Amino acid sequence: MAAYDVVIIGSGLVGASTANALMRQGAGRVLLLDRGNAGGGDSALTFGMVRRHYTNPVLIRMSMAGTEILRDWDREVGVGTSGYVPTGYLLPVPERLLDACRANVQRQQSLGLDTRLLEPDEIAEVEPLLSIEGVAGAAYEPAGGLCDSRLMVDSWLLDALGRGLELRQHAEVAQIDMDGSRATGVTLANGERIEAGRVVVATGGWSPELLNGIWAVPFNLVRIQVAVLRLPPGQVAPAAVTSDAVSNVVVRSAAGRDIWVVAYQADTPVITTRDECQLPLLAGYEAAIRGPLAERFPSLGTAPLVGGWGGAYDATPDWHPLVGRVPETEGLFICAGWSGHGLKSTPAAGRVMASLVLDETPFIDVADLDPARFARGFENPCAYGPGARA
Ligand SMILES: Cc1cc2nc3c(=O)[nH]c(=O)nc-3n(C[C@H](O)[C@H](O)[C@H](O)COP(=O)(O)OP(=O)(O)OC[C@H]3O[C@@H](n4cnc5c(N)ncnc54)[C@H](O)[C@@H]3O)c2cc1C
Protein backbone atom coordinates (compact mmCIF):
# COMPACT_ATOMS: atom_id res chain seq x y z
CA MET A 1 0.00 0.00 0.00
CA ALA A 2 1.23 3.51 -0.82
CA ALA A 3 2.60 5.44 2.15
CA TYR A 4 0.45 8.41 1.15
CA ASP A 5 -2.81 8.53 -0.71
CA VAL A 6 -1.83 11.87 -2.27
CA VAL A 7 1.44 13.84 -2.45
CA ILE A 8 1.14 17.47 -3.56
CA ILE A 9 4.32 19.18 -4.76
CA GLY A 10 4.31 22.96 -4.18
CA SER A 11 2.55 24.86 -1.41
CA GLY A 12 1.59 28.11 -3.13
CA LEU A 13 -2.01 29.16 -3.65
CA VAL A 14 -2.69 26.09 -5.78
CA GLY A 15 -1.05 23.49 -3.53
CA ALA A 16 -2.45 24.95 -0.30
CA SER A 17 -5.97 25.23 -1.70
CA THR A 18 -5.83 21.67 -3.10
CA ALA A 19 -4.48 20.29 0.18
CA ASN A 20 -7.26 22.03 2.09
CA ALA A 21 -9.95 20.70 -0.22
CA LEU A 22 -8.53 17.16 -0.12
CA MET A 23 -8.51 17.15 3.70
CA ARG A 24 -12.06 18.47 3.81
CA GLN A 25 -13.15 15.77 1.36
CA GLY A 26 -11.56 13.02 3.46
CA ALA A 27 -8.85 12.06 0.98
CA GLY A 28 -6.90 10.04 3.54
CA ARG A 29 -3.17 10.53 4.12
CA VAL A 30 -2.03 13.66 2.27
CA LEU A 31 1.51 15.09 2.20
CA LEU A 32 2.29 18.62 0.98
CA LEU A 33 5.92 19.30 0.02
CA ASP A 34 7.67 22.57 -0.73
CA ARG A 35 11.31 23.21 -1.46
CA GLY A 36 11.08 26.54 0.41
CA ASN A 37 8.64 28.16 2.80
CA ALA A 38 4.95 27.52 2.22
CA GLY A 39 3.54 30.21 -0.04
CA GLY A 40 7.00 31.61 -0.81
CA GLY A 41 6.85 31.26 -4.64
CA ASP A 42 4.93 33.53 -6.99
CA SER A 43 2.02 33.43 -4.56
CA ALA A 44 4.06 35.74 -2.31
CA LEU A 45 4.39 38.29 -5.12
CA THR A 46 0.87 38.86 -6.32
CA PHE A 47 -0.63 42.27 -7.04
CA GLY A 48 -3.72 41.19 -5.11
CA MET A 49 -6.31 41.99 -7.77
CA VAL A 50 -9.72 40.31 -7.79
CA ARG A 51 -11.63 40.42 -11.08
CA ARG A 52 -13.97 38.17 -13.00
CA HIS A 53 -13.62 39.91 -16.36
CA TYR A 54 -12.61 36.96 -18.55
CA THR A 55 -13.61 35.80 -22.03
CA ASN A 56 -14.51 32.16 -21.45
CA PRO A 57 -17.11 30.59 -19.16
CA VAL A 58 -14.57 28.33 -17.46
CA LEU A 59 -12.42 31.21 -16.13
CA ILE A 60 -15.46 33.39 -15.43
CA ARG A 61 -16.99 30.58 -13.35
CA MET A 62 -13.71 29.76 -11.62
CA SER A 63 -13.05 33.39 -10.63
CA MET A 64 -16.70 33.98 -9.64
CA ALA A 65 -16.73 30.89 -7.40
CA GLY A 66 -13.30 31.83 -6.04
CA THR A 67 -14.47 35.32 -5.14
CA GLU A 68 -17.53 33.95 -3.36
CA ILE A 69 -15.20 31.81 -1.25
CA LEU A 70 -13.00 34.86 -0.53
CA ARG A 71 -16.11 36.77 0.59
CA ASP A 72 -17.43 33.94 2.78
CA TRP A 73 -14.01 32.91 4.12
CA ASP A 74 -15.20 32.58 7.74
CA ARG A 75 -17.78 30.00 6.76
CA GLU A 76 -15.78 28.41 3.93
CA VAL A 77 -12.41 27.99 5.65
CA GLY A 78 -13.13 28.77 9.28
CA VAL A 79 -9.60 29.93 10.03
CA GLY A 80 -8.08 33.37 9.36
CA THR A 81 -9.14 35.73 6.62
CA SER A 82 -8.62 36.22 2.90
CA GLY A 83 -8.16 39.97 3.31
CA TYR A 84 -10.83 40.50 0.64
CA VAL A 85 -11.76 44.17 0.10
CA PRO A 86 -14.36 44.90 -2.62
CA THR A 87 -12.96 48.21 -3.86
CA GLY A 88 -14.57 47.74 -7.29
CA TYR A 89 -12.70 46.80 -10.49
CA LEU A 90 -12.49 48.95 -13.61
CA LEU A 91 -11.29 47.99 -17.09
CA PRO A 92 -11.20 51.09 -19.33
CA VAL A 93 -10.93 50.21 -23.03
CA PRO A 94 -10.16 52.15 -26.23
CA GLU A 95 -12.64 52.31 -29.13
CA ARG A 96 -11.00 49.36 -30.94
CA LEU A 97 -11.72 47.04 -27.96
CA LEU A 98 -15.18 48.37 -27.06
CA ASP A 99 -17.20 45.69 -28.89
CA ALA A 100 -15.07 42.90 -27.41
CA CYS A 101 -15.50 44.41 -23.94
CA ARG A 102 -19.28 44.74 -24.37
CA ALA A 103 -19.53 41.08 -25.48
CA ASN A 104 -17.45 39.99 -22.49
CA VAL A 105 -19.65 41.94 -20.08
CA GLN A 106 -22.79 40.40 -21.61
CA ARG A 107 -21.29 36.90 -21.32
CA GLN A 108 -20.38 37.52 -17.67
CA GLN A 109 -23.87 38.90 -16.95
CA SER A 110 -25.42 35.79 -18.51
CA LEU A 111 -23.42 33.73 -15.99
CA GLY A 112 -24.78 35.81 -13.11
CA LEU A 113 -21.98 38.31 -12.51
CA ASP A 114 -22.84 41.82 -11.30
CA THR A 115 -20.97 43.83 -13.94
CA ARG A 116 -21.81 46.55 -16.47
CA LEU A 117 -20.30 48.70 -19.18
CA LEU A 118 -19.84 52.33 -18.11
CA GLU A 119 -19.94 55.25 -20.54
CA PRO A 120 -16.84 57.48 -20.20
CA ASP A 121 -18.82 60.18 -18.39
CA GLU A 122 -20.03 57.63 -15.79
CA ILE A 123 -16.51 56.55 -14.78
CA ALA A 124 -15.88 59.48 -12.42
CA GLU A 125 -18.64 58.20 -10.12
CA VAL A 126 -16.49 55.11 -9.52
CA GLU A 127 -12.97 56.54 -9.90
CA PRO A 128 -12.73 60.35 -9.85
CA LEU A 129 -8.93 60.31 -10.40
CA LEU A 130 -9.15 58.59 -13.78
CA SER A 131 -8.64 60.61 -16.98
CA ILE A 132 -11.10 59.52 -19.70
CA GLU A 133 -8.81 60.73 -22.51
CA GLY A 134 -8.80 57.94 -25.14
CA VAL A 135 -11.29 55.85 -23.13
CA ALA A 136 -14.37 54.62 -25.05
CA GLY A 137 -15.97 52.82 -22.10
CA ALA A 138 -15.12 50.71 -19.07
CA ALA A 139 -16.21 47.35 -17.71
CA TYR A 140 -17.06 47.69 -14.03
CA GLU A 141 -17.48 45.05 -11.32
CA PRO A 142 -18.61 46.50 -7.97
CA ALA A 143 -17.40 43.39 -6.08
CA GLY A 144 -14.01 43.28 -7.80
CA GLY A 145 -11.17 44.47 -5.60
CA LEU A 146 -8.31 43.12 -3.54
CA CYS A 147 -7.33 40.13 -1.41
CA ASP A 148 -4.19 38.86 0.33
CA SER A 149 -2.48 35.68 -0.92
CA ARG A 150 -0.34 35.20 2.19
CA LEU A 151 -3.36 35.24 4.48
CA MET A 152 -5.11 32.79 2.17
CA VAL A 153 -2.22 30.29 2.08
CA ASP A 154 -1.76 30.50 5.86
CA SER A 155 -5.42 29.96 6.65
CA TRP A 156 -5.85 27.07 4.21
CA LEU A 157 -2.82 25.36 5.72
CA LEU A 158 -3.86 25.96 9.34
CA ASP A 159 -7.27 24.47 8.64
CA ALA A 160 -5.81 21.51 6.71
CA LEU A 161 -3.14 20.79 9.34
CA GLY A 162 -5.92 20.63 11.90
CA ARG A 163 -7.55 17.95 9.73
CA GLY A 164 -4.39 15.83 9.54
CA LEU A 165 -2.47 17.25 6.56
CA GLU A 166 1.28 16.56 6.72
CA LEU A 167 3.40 19.50 5.55
CA ARG A 168 7.12 19.39 4.88
CA GLN A 169 8.83 22.67 3.99
CA HIS A 170 12.40 22.83 2.67
CA ALA A 171 11.83 19.42 1.08
CA GLU A 172 12.74 19.67 -2.59
CA VAL A 173 11.38 17.06 -4.97
CA ALA A 174 14.15 15.93 -7.33
CA GLN A 175 11.94 13.71 -9.46
CA ILE A 176 8.51 12.20 -9.83
CA ASP A 177 8.84 8.41 -9.78
CA MET A 178 7.07 6.58 -12.59
CA ASP A 179 6.35 2.92 -13.24
CA GLY A 180 5.76 3.13 -16.98
CA SER A 181 3.04 5.75 -17.36
CA ARG A 182 1.88 5.52 -13.70
CA ALA A 183 3.17 7.89 -10.99
CA THR A 184 4.23 5.95 -7.90
CA GLY A 185 5.61 8.74 -5.70
CA VAL A 186 8.48 11.17 -5.54
CA THR A 187 12.16 11.22 -4.68
CA LEU A 188 13.47 14.17 -2.68
CA ALA A 189 16.74 15.95 -3.39
CA ASN A 190 18.24 14.21 -0.31
CA GLY A 191 17.48 10.81 -1.89
CA GLU A 192 14.47 9.99 0.29
CA ARG A 193 11.74 8.14 -1.59
CA ILE A 194 8.09 8.74 -0.77
CA GLU A 195 5.40 6.44 -2.17
CA ALA A 196 2.03 7.84 -3.16
CA GLY A 197 -1.12 6.65 -4.91
CA ARG A 198 -1.60 10.04 -6.59
CA VAL A 199 0.81 12.92 -7.25
CA VAL A 200 -0.25 16.53 -7.85
CA VAL A 201 2.14 19.00 -9.51
CA ALA A 202 1.44 22.48 -8.08
CA THR A 203 4.86 23.98 -8.70
CA GLY A 204 3.80 27.01 -10.78
CA GLY A 205 6.69 28.38 -12.87
CA TRP A 206 9.00 25.56 -11.75
CA SER A 207 6.83 22.82 -13.29
CA PRO A 208 8.84 22.29 -16.53
CA GLU A 209 11.95 21.22 -14.59
CA LEU A 210 9.95 18.87 -12.39
CA LEU A 211 8.16 17.21 -15.32
CA ASN A 212 11.26 17.06 -17.49
CA GLY A 213 11.30 13.67 -19.27
CA ILE A 214 7.61 13.04 -18.45
CA TRP A 215 5.80 15.84 -20.30
CA ALA A 216 6.87 19.08 -22.00
CA VAL A 217 4.87 21.69 -20.06
CA PRO A 218 3.45 24.20 -22.57
CA PHE A 219 4.17 27.57 -21.04
CA ASN A 220 6.64 30.44 -21.22
CA LEU A 221 7.80 32.51 -18.28
CA VAL A 222 6.92 36.19 -18.69
CA ARG A 223 8.43 38.72 -16.29
CA ILE A 224 5.92 40.87 -14.42
CA GLN A 225 6.95 43.72 -12.10
CA VAL A 226 5.13 45.73 -9.44
CA ALA A 227 6.36 49.25 -8.59
CA VAL A 228 5.50 50.84 -5.24
CA LEU A 229 4.96 54.62 -5.26
CA ARG A 230 4.30 56.74 -2.17
CA LEU A 231 1.74 59.51 -2.41
CA PRO A 232 2.51 62.80 -0.67
CA PRO A 233 0.41 63.69 2.42
CA GLY A 234 -3.00 64.96 1.36
CA GLN A 235 -2.88 63.31 -2.07
CA VAL A 236 -6.10 61.37 -2.76
CA ALA A 237 -5.50 57.67 -3.49
CA PRO A 238 -7.36 55.65 -6.16
CA ALA A 239 -10.62 54.08 -4.98
CA ALA A 240 -11.12 51.21 -7.45
CA VAL A 241 -8.48 48.77 -8.69
CA THR A 242 -8.01 49.70 -12.35
CA SER A 243 -6.56 47.74 -15.26
CA ASP A 244 -6.36 50.18 -18.16
CA ALA A 245 -6.47 48.54 -21.58
CA VAL A 246 -5.68 51.90 -23.24
CA SER A 247 -2.28 52.68 -21.65
CA ASN A 248 -1.71 49.16 -20.22
CA VAL A 249 -1.13 50.43 -16.68
CA VAL A 250 -2.67 48.66 -13.65
CA VAL A 251 -3.09 50.58 -10.38
CA ARG A 252 -4.30 49.85 -6.84
CA SER A 253 -4.09 51.49 -3.45
CA ALA A 254 -2.07 49.76 -0.72
CA ALA A 255 -1.35 50.26 2.97
CA GLY A 256 -0.34 53.72 4.14
CA ARG A 257 -0.08 56.17 1.27
CA ASP A 258 1.32 53.63 -1.19
CA ILE A 259 0.02 52.72 -4.60
CA TRP A 260 1.12 49.64 -6.58
CA VAL A 261 1.62 50.06 -10.30
CA VAL A 262 2.16 47.50 -13.07
CA ALA A 263 2.87 48.36 -16.70
CA TYR A 264 2.24 45.45 -19.07
CA GLN A 265 5.28 45.44 -21.36
CA ALA A 266 5.55 43.63 -24.68
CA ASP A 267 9.34 43.43 -24.62
CA THR A 268 10.43 42.02 -21.24
CA PRO A 269 13.63 39.95 -21.27
CA VAL A 270 13.00 36.23 -21.82
CA ILE A 271 13.26 34.02 -18.73
CA THR A 272 14.03 30.36 -19.37
CA THR A 273 13.78 28.99 -15.82
CA ARG A 274 11.87 30.41 -12.85
CA ASP A 275 15.04 30.52 -10.75
CA GLU A 276 16.52 33.02 -13.24
CA CYS A 277 13.88 35.62 -12.43
CA GLN A 278 15.49 38.15 -10.10
CA LEU A 279 13.08 39.67 -7.59
CA PRO A 280 14.21 43.34 -7.51
CA LEU A 281 12.81 45.69 -10.18
CA LEU A 282 14.82 45.82 -13.41
CA ALA A 283 16.53 49.11 -14.25
CA GLY A 284 14.27 51.05 -16.59
CA TYR A 285 10.99 49.86 -15.11
CA GLU A 286 10.31 53.20 -13.46
CA ALA A 287 10.58 54.87 -16.86
CA ALA A 288 8.17 52.28 -18.28
CA ILE A 289 5.42 53.07 -15.76
CA ARG A 290 5.68 56.89 -15.68
CA GLY A 291 4.09 57.66 -19.07
CA PRO A 292 1.10 55.27 -18.81
CA LEU A 293 0.48 56.24 -15.18
CA ALA A 294 0.47 59.97 -15.94
CA GLU A 295 -1.80 59.34 -18.95
CA ARG A 296 -4.51 57.52 -16.96
CA PHE A 297 -4.00 59.02 -13.48
CA PRO A 298 -2.52 62.52 -14.01
CA SER A 299 -2.50 63.33 -10.29
CA LEU A 300 -0.42 60.23 -9.43
CA GLY A 301 2.19 60.36 -12.18
CA THR A 302 4.99 62.04 -10.20
CA ALA A 303 4.71 60.19 -6.86
CA PRO A 304 8.19 58.92 -5.94
CA LEU A 305 9.17 55.27 -6.40
CA VAL A 306 9.90 53.67 -3.02
CA GLY A 307 10.18 49.98 -3.90
CA GLY A 308 8.85 47.07 -5.88
CA TRP A 309 9.45 43.50 -6.96
CA GLY A 310 9.34 41.17 -9.91
CA GLY A 311 8.01 37.68 -10.54
CA ALA A 312 6.97 35.55 -13.50
CA TYR A 313 3.70 34.65 -15.14
CA ASP A 314 3.65 30.98 -16.17
CA ALA A 315 1.90 31.87 -19.43
CA THR A 316 0.43 29.13 -21.62
CA PRO A 317 -0.19 29.75 -25.37
CA ASP A 318 -3.84 30.73 -24.68
CA TRP A 319 -3.17 32.34 -21.27
CA HIS A 320 -5.44 29.79 -19.57
CA PRO A 321 -4.19 27.32 -16.94
CA LEU A 322 -3.43 23.62 -17.23
CA VAL A 323 -5.85 21.76 -14.98
CA GLY A 324 -6.20 18.00 -15.06
CA ARG A 325 -4.28 14.79 -15.63
CA VAL A 326 -0.78 15.08 -17.09
CA PRO A 327 -1.20 13.74 -20.64
CA GLU A 328 -0.33 10.08 -21.26
CA THR A 329 0.07 9.35 -17.53
CA GLU A 330 -1.94 7.74 -14.70
CA GLY A 331 -2.15 9.04 -11.16
CA LEU A 332 -0.33 12.27 -12.06
CA PHE A 333 -2.15 15.61 -12.08
CA ILE A 334 -1.15 19.20 -12.76
CA CYS A 335 -2.64 22.57 -11.81
CA ALA A 336 -0.22 25.21 -13.09
CA GLY A 337 0.24 27.71 -15.91
CA TRP A 338 -2.17 30.16 -14.33
CA SER A 339 -0.86 32.91 -16.63
CA GLY A 340 -1.41 35.63 -14.01
CA HIS A 341 -4.96 34.65 -12.94
CA GLY A 342 -4.33 32.31 -10.04
CA LEU A 343 -5.07 34.47 -7.03
CA LYS A 344 -8.87 34.72 -6.95
CA SER A 345 -9.42 31.50 -8.93
CA THR A 346 -7.43 29.14 -6.70
CA PRO A 347 -10.08 28.93 -3.95
CA ALA A 348 -12.26 27.19 -6.54
CA ALA A 349 -9.39 25.47 -8.36
CA GLY A 350 -8.31 23.59 -5.22
CA ARG A 351 -11.79 22.09 -4.93
CA VAL A 352 -11.77 21.17 -8.61
CA MET A 353 -8.38 19.51 -8.23
CA ALA A 354 -9.49 17.54 -5.18
CA SER A 355 -12.45 16.17 -7.15
CA LEU A 356 -10.26 15.22 -10.12
CA VAL A 357 -7.75 13.46 -7.86
CA LEU A 358 -10.56 11.59 -6.10
CA ASP A 359 -12.19 10.55 -9.43
CA GLU A 360 -15.23 12.71 -8.72
CA THR A 361 -16.98 15.17 -11.03
CA PRO A 362 -15.73 18.70 -10.28
CA PHE A 363 -18.29 21.41 -9.51
CA ILE A 364 -16.98 23.43 -12.48
CA ASP A 365 -16.46 21.77 -15.88
CA VAL A 366 -12.76 22.27 -16.62
CA ALA A 367 -12.60 20.33 -19.91
CA ASP A 368 -11.40 23.50 -21.70
CA LEU A 369 -8.39 23.63 -19.36
CA ASP A 370 -7.31 20.05 -20.18
CA PRO A 371 -3.48 20.05 -20.28
CA ALA A 372 -3.65 18.04 -23.55
CA ARG A 373 -5.70 20.69 -25.39
CA PHE A 374 -2.81 22.21 -27.37
CA ALA A 375 -1.77 18.80 -28.68
CA ARG A 376 -5.39 18.38 -29.84
CA GLY A 377 -5.23 21.75 -31.62
CA PHE A 378 -7.62 23.54 -29.21
CA GLU A 379 -6.87 26.96 -27.72
CA ASN A 380 -9.25 29.06 -25.62
CA PRO A 381 -10.03 32.35 -27.41
CA CYS A 382 -9.11 35.64 -25.68
CA ALA A 383 -11.31 38.69 -26.40
CA TYR A 384 -8.33 41.06 -26.28
CA GLY A 385 -5.86 38.64 -27.89
CA PRO A 386 -3.52 36.26 -26.02
CA GLY A 387 -2.26 38.15 -22.96
CA ALA A 388 -2.74 38.78 -19.27
CA ARG A 389 -6.33 40.00 -19.76
CA ALA A 390 -7.39 36.65 -21.31
C1 LIG B 1 4.04 39.89 -9.73
C2 LIG B 1 2.81 39.05 -9.84
C3 LIG B 1 1.56 39.61 -9.67
C4 LIG B 1 0.40 38.82 -9.76
N1 LIG B 1 -0.81 39.40 -9.55
C5 LIG B 1 -1.95 38.66 -9.62
C6 LIG B 1 -3.22 39.25 -9.39
O1 LIG B 1 -3.34 40.43 -9.11
N2 LIG B 1 -4.34 38.46 -9.51
C7 LIG B 1 -4.26 37.14 -9.84
O2 LIG B 1 -5.29 36.48 -9.95
N3 LIG B 1 -3.04 36.54 -10.00
C8 LIG B 1 -1.91 37.27 -9.92
N4 LIG B 1 -0.68 36.70 -10.12
C9 LIG B 1 -0.64 35.27 -10.42
C10 LIG B 1 -0.68 34.45 -9.16
O3 LIG B 1 0.17 34.99 -8.20
C11 LIG B 1 -0.27 33.03 -9.53
O4 LIG B 1 -1.17 32.55 -10.54
C12 LIG B 1 -0.31 32.10 -8.36
O5 LIG B 1 0.42 32.62 -7.26
C13 LIG B 1 0.28 30.78 -8.76
O6 LIG B 1 0.30 29.95 -7.63
P1 LIG B 1 1.01 28.57 -7.70
O7 LIG B 1 0.67 27.86 -6.45
O8 LIG B 1 0.69 27.92 -9.01
O9 LIG B 1 2.58 28.90 -7.80
P2 LIG B 1 3.64 29.35 -6.70
O10 LIG B 1 3.08 30.27 -5.71
O11 LIG B 1 4.85 29.80 -7.44
O12 LIG B 1 3.96 28.00 -5.92
C14 LIG B 1 4.78 27.01 -6.44
C15 LIG B 1 5.52 26.37 -5.26
O13 LIG B 1 6.23 25.23 -5.72
C16 LIG B 1 7.42 25.11 -4.98
N5 LIG B 1 8.33 24.25 -5.73
C17 LIG B 1 8.86 24.48 -6.94
N6 LIG B 1 9.64 23.46 -7.32
C18 LIG B 1 9.59 22.55 -6.32
C19 LIG B 1 10.19 21.28 -6.11
N7 LIG B 1 11.00 20.70 -7.04
N8 LIG B 1 9.94 20.61 -4.95
C20 LIG B 1 9.09 21.16 -4.00
N9 LIG B 1 8.52 22.36 -4.16
C21 LIG B 1 8.76 23.06 -5.30
C22 LIG B 1 7.88 26.56 -4.86
O14 LIG B 1 8.79 26.73 -3.79
C23 LIG B 1 6.57 27.31 -4.65
O15 LIG B 1 6.27 27.53 -3.29
C24 LIG B 1 0.50 37.44 -10.04
C25 LIG B 1 1.76 36.87 -10.23
C26 LIG B 1 2.90 37.64 -10.12
C27 LIG B 1 4.24 37.00 -10.32
The ligand as a Gaussian input file, in Angstrom:
#p B3LYP/6-31G(d) Opt

LIG

0 1
 C        4.039000      39.893000      -9.733000
 C        2.814000      39.047000      -9.842000
 C        1.565000      39.606000      -9.669000
 C        0.399000      38.822000      -9.756000
 N       -0.807000      39.400000      -9.547000
 C       -1.945000      38.659000      -9.621000
 C       -3.216000      39.248000      -9.391000
 O       -3.335000      40.428000      -9.105000
 N       -4.335000      38.464000      -9.510000
 C       -4.258000      37.142000      -9.840000
 O       -5.292000      36.477000      -9.950000
 N       -3.044000      36.540000      -9.998000
 C       -1.907000      37.273000      -9.917000
 N       -0.681000      36.704000     -10.119000
 C       -0.640000      35.273000     -10.420000
 C       -0.684000      34.448000      -9.159000
 O        0.168000      34.995000      -8.195000
 C       -0.270000      33.033000      -9.534000
 O       -1.169000      32.549000     -10.536000
 C       -0.307000      32.097000      -8.357000
 O        0.416000      32.620000      -7.262000
 C        0.283000      30.780000      -8.757000
 O        0.299000      29.953000      -7.629000
 P        1.012000      28.567000      -7.698000
 O        0.667000      27.861000      -6.448000
 O        0.689000      27.920000      -9.011000
 O        2.581000      28.897000      -7.803000
 P        3.639000      29.348000      -6.702000
 O        3.076000      30.273000      -5.713000
 O        4.854000      29.804000      -7.445000
 O        3.958000      28.005000      -5.921000
 C        4.778000      27.005000      -6.438000
 C        5.524000      26.373000      -5.263000
 O        6.226000      25.232000      -5.721000
 C        7.421000      25.111000      -4.981000
 N        8.327000      24.254000      -5.729000
 C        8.864000      24.480000      -6.943000
 N        9.637000      23.456000      -7.319000
 C        9.594000      22.551000      -6.324000
 C       10.193000      21.275000      -6.111000
 N       11.002000      20.705000      -7.041000
 N        9.938000      20.606000      -4.947000
 C        9.095000      21.156000      -4.003000
 N        8.520000      22.365000      -4.159000
 C        8.756000      23.056000      -5.298000
 C        7.884000      26.563000      -4.864000
 O        8.792000      26.725000      -3.788000
 C        6.567000      27.308000      -4.652000
 O        6.265000      27.526000      -3.285000
 C        0.501000      37.441000     -10.037000
 C        1.758000      36.867000     -10.227000
 C        2.901000      37.640000     -10.120000
 C        4.237000      37.003000     -10.317000

